[in-house]
Amino acid sequence: MPEQRLRHVVAALGFTHRWLPREGARDTLLLLHGTGGDENDLLPIGERVAPNANLLSPRGNVLESGMPRFFRRHAEGVLDIEDLKLRARELAEFVAAAAKEYGFDAARVTALGYSNGANVALGMLFERPGSLRRAVLMRAMLAYEPQEVPLGDVRVLLLAGAADPYSRAPTTDRLAALLRARGADVTAHYTRAGHELAQEDLTVATQWLSA
């Protein structure tokens, strides 16, 4: 995309991002990086776990000590819930606008998010039910419990680290139960890792996405 056109699209959609279309693709993978990442970080993972999908990868608009994030936090592990809700709604609007700009099916979007990106994807499920068809949430936290509204026809894969200090097993179990209670089809998998990603995460995600 020519640089002038790219600047126009970024200004119109509100997020610096990468768009990698795949010929004949029906699905689009929304890649949401962790703290300090950017729009390039998860592209190799996206290409591996969903080789036949379009890739849409935005950069978070919040800076924390120069590190991009998708929403603010008050301290490590202490999230700004109101900002999370606001930014999740903005991200859902970005995806809808990008679908019009690039011509992909907004009803066939799967989010793949890591850490901060997983949390904002979870916020999209809570704040804009129907904005995602599927979600792969890697090392997500249960930041808050939403109102008891149905989430729609959505499938969720929770990839938790068995030794993750930020999201213990009881928290992941509670998140899975909450999502199921609101109608989501949830698969939870505990990877033999901490907060960092492991090859096991990618193998499970690939199998789940192709099922």
N, C-alpha and C positions, 0 to 999 in steps of 0.2 A: 504494500500500500504506500503510495507517495507520502512524503513527510507532511505536506500541507493538508492532505486529506486525513491523515492519521490525527493531526492536531485537532481538526474539526470534529472528528468522531469522538475523541477523548473529551473535548469540551462539551459535546452534546450529551454524552452518556455519563459523564461525571467520574469516571475511573480510568486511570492509566491501565492498559490491559494488553494482552496478546490474544489474537484470534487465529486459530489454525483450523481451517475447514478440511474435511475429508470428503472426497468425491463419493456421492451416494449415501452419506451418513444419515441415519435417521435420528440418532441420539447425540446430545451435546453434554460434555463433561465440564462442569464448572469447577475450576481448580482454585482452592482457597488456602493460601500459604499460612505458615505460623509466624510468630513474632520475629521481626528482623528479616523476613523473606521478601520476595517481590514476585512480579508476574512471571518470572522465568523459572522459579524454584521447582515447581511441581510438574513442569512440562514433561520431563523424562518419565516421571511416574505415570502421568496421564497416558503417554504414548504406550507405555508397557501394559497397563491394566485395562485400557480400552482402546486398542489400536484402530478400531473402525469408527470411532466417535469424533465429532468435532471437539476442539478444545477451546474453552473460553477461560482466560486466566487474568483476573483483575488484581491490581495492587491495592492493599488497604490504604485508606485515606487518612488514617490517624498516625501521628509520629510520636514515639516514646523514646526520648534520648536519641533521636535520629533513626530509630528503627520502625519501619512500617508495621502497622497493626490494622485490624478491621474495626476495632472499637477500643475505648479507653478502659483503663483499670486504675484503681486507687493505689494499689500495691500488688506485689507478686501474689497471685492467688486470690486477690480481692477485686472483683470485677465491678465496673460501673454498669449496673443493670439497665438503667434508663438509656444510657448511650448505646448499649448493646441492642436494645429493642429498636431504637431509632435507626442505627446503622444496618440492622437486619432488614428493615423495611426499605431502606435506600438501596440495599443490594438487590432485593427482589425487584425493585423498579428498574435497576440497571439491567438485570437479566431480561426483563420484558422489553425494554427499549433496544437492547442488543439483538433480540430475536427479530425485531422489525428491521433493524439496520442491516443485519447479515443474512436474514432469511431462513433462520432455523426454527424448528418447532418448539415453541415455549412450553408445550405440554410434555416434552420428552427431554427434560433437563435433569441430570444427575449431579449432585454436588459431591466433590471429594475434598474434604478439608482436614487439615492437620492442626491440632492444638487450638490456637486462636482462630484459625480458619474453620475448624470443626465446630467451635462454639458459635460462630456467627451463622454457620449453616443450620445449626440447631435452632438459633433464633429465627431464621427464615421459616422453618417448619412451624414454630410456635406463633409467629407474628403474621405470616402470610401463608396459611394452609393452602395447598394446591400449587404453590410456586415451584415445588420440586417434586419430581416423580420418584426419585430414589436419592438416598444420601449415604455416603461412606464417611463415617465420622471416626477419625483416628485420634485417640487421646482426648476425647471430649469431656467437658465438665458439666455437671448439672448446675447451671448458674442460677436458675430460678424455675419455679413451677408455674406454667401458664394457666390461664383460665381453662376450665374443662370444656373445651370446644373440640370437635372431631378434626383430625389432621387430614382426612381424606384418604384416598387410595395411594398410600406411600409405603415404600419398602426402605428399611434402614439397616445398615450394617454398622455395628459398634465394634471397633477394633481398639481394645484396651490393653495397656501394658500391665502384666501381672505385678510388676514391681514399680509401677508409676507412682511417685510420691504426691502428684497433684490430683489424681483421681483414683481413689482406692476402689477395690472391688465392690463394697457395699453401695458406693455412689453410682457405679456403672450399673449394678443390678437395679437400683432404684430408678435410674434413667430408663432402662429397658422396660421396666414395669409401667412407668408413666406413659411411655410412647405406646405400648400395647393397649393400655387402658383407653387411649384416645384413638384407637383403631389402626395403628401402624403395624405392619408386618416386620418384626424385628428379629435380627440375628445378632447375637453377642458372641464375640470371640476374644479370648484372653491370649495375647501373644507373650512369648517368653522374652520380655524386654521391659524396660522402664518407660520413660516418657519419649525416648528416642524411637524412631521407626526401625523395623527389622525386615529382612527379606520375607519372613513369614507373613507380615502384614500385606505385602504386595501379592504374594501367592494367594492368600485368602481373598483379597479384594478382586483379583483377576477372575478367580473361580466364581465368586458371587455375582460379579457383573455379567459374566457370560451365561449364567444359569437362566 
